[in-house]
Amino acid sequence: MKIDIENLKAQMQGIELNIYQKADALIEFNKLLDYVEDLEQCNIDNVVGLSEQCAHPRDKREYIGSNMLRCKVCGKEFS
């Protein structure tokens, strides 16, 4: 899946954008975040068994070092 991020790149480079291009840049940013979250979920599904997964949102996780995360709600640790 290819996501069009031309307006987002232009905004990050400091190029002057009109109001519509700025709105498009924000939409592109959110699409990019959704895409990354989908990729992370695919990676978790492929690497971690379903019984070991944490269903809580990412904002409930904390970094504990050595590329490990811990869920603040259920306490599960995963990479």
C-alpha positions as CSV (number, residue, x, y, z in Angstrom):
1,M,0.0,0.0,0.0
2,K,1.4,3.3,-1.0
3,I,0.4,6.4,0.9
4,D,0.6,9.8,-0.7
5,I,2.5,12.1,1.7
6,E,3.6,14.9,-0.6
7,N,1.9,17.6,1.4
8,L,3.2,16.2,4.6
9,K,6.8,16.2,3.3
10,A,6.4,19.7,2.0
11,Q,5.1,20.9,5.4
12,M,8.0,19.2,7.2
13,Q,10.5,20.9,4.8
14,G,9.0,24.3,5.6
15,I,7.5,25.0,2.3
16,E,4.6,27.5,2.4
17,L,1.3,25.6,2.0
18,N,-2.2,27.0,1.6
19,I,-4.9,26.0,4.1
20,Y,-6.1,23.0,2.0
21,Q,-2.6,21.6,1.6
22,K,-2.1,21.9,5.4
23,A,-5.3,20.0,6.0
24,D,-4.2,17.4,3.5
25,A,-0.9,17.1,5.3
26,L,-2.6,16.4,8.6
27,I,-4.8,13.8,6.9
28,E,-1.7,12.2,5.4
29,F,0.0,12.2,8.8
30,N,-2.9,10.4,10.4
31,K,-3.0,7.9,7.5
32,L,0.7,7.2,8.0
33,L,0.2,6.7,11.7
34,D,-2.7,4.2,11.0
35,Y,-0.5,2.4,8.5
36,V,2.4,2.1,11.0
37,E,0.0,0.8,13.6
38,D,-1.3,-1.8,11.2
39,L,2.3,-2.9,10.4
40,E,3.1,-3.1,14.1
41,Q,0.0,-5.2,14.7
42,C,0.9,-7.6,11.8
43,N,4.4,-7.9,13.3
44,I,3.0,-8.7,16.7
45,D,0.6,-11.2,15.2
46,N,3.4,-13.0,13.4
47,V,5.9,-12.9,16.2
48,V,3.9,-13.3,19.4
49,G,1.3,-16.1,19.9
50,L,-2.3,-15.0,20.3
51,S,-2.4,-16.0,23.9
52,E,0.5,-13.7,24.7
53,Q,-0.9,-10.6,23.1
54,C,-2.1,-7.6,25.0
55,A,-5.4,-6.1,23.7
56,H,-4.9,-2.8,25.5
57,P,-4.1,0.3,23.5
58,R,-0.6,1.4,22.8
59,D,-0.8,4.4,25.0
60,K,-1.2,2.0,28.0
61,R,2.3,0.5,27.3
62,E,5.6,1.7,28.6
63,Y,9.2,1.1,27.5
64,I,11.2,-0.9,30.0
65,G,14.5,-1.2,28.1
66,S,16.1,-3.8,25.9
67,N,13.5,-3.2,23.2
68,M,10.8,-4.4,25.6
69,L,7.4,-3.0,26.4
70,R,5.1,-3.6,29.4
71,C,1.4,-3.0,29.5
72,K,0.5,-0.8,32.4
73,V,-2.9,-2.5,32.7
74,C,-2.3,-6.2,32.5
75,G,1.5,-6.3,33.1
76,K,2.4,-8.4,30.0
77,E,5.8,-7.8,28.6
78,F,6.6,-8.1,24.9
79,S,9.1,-6.8,22.3
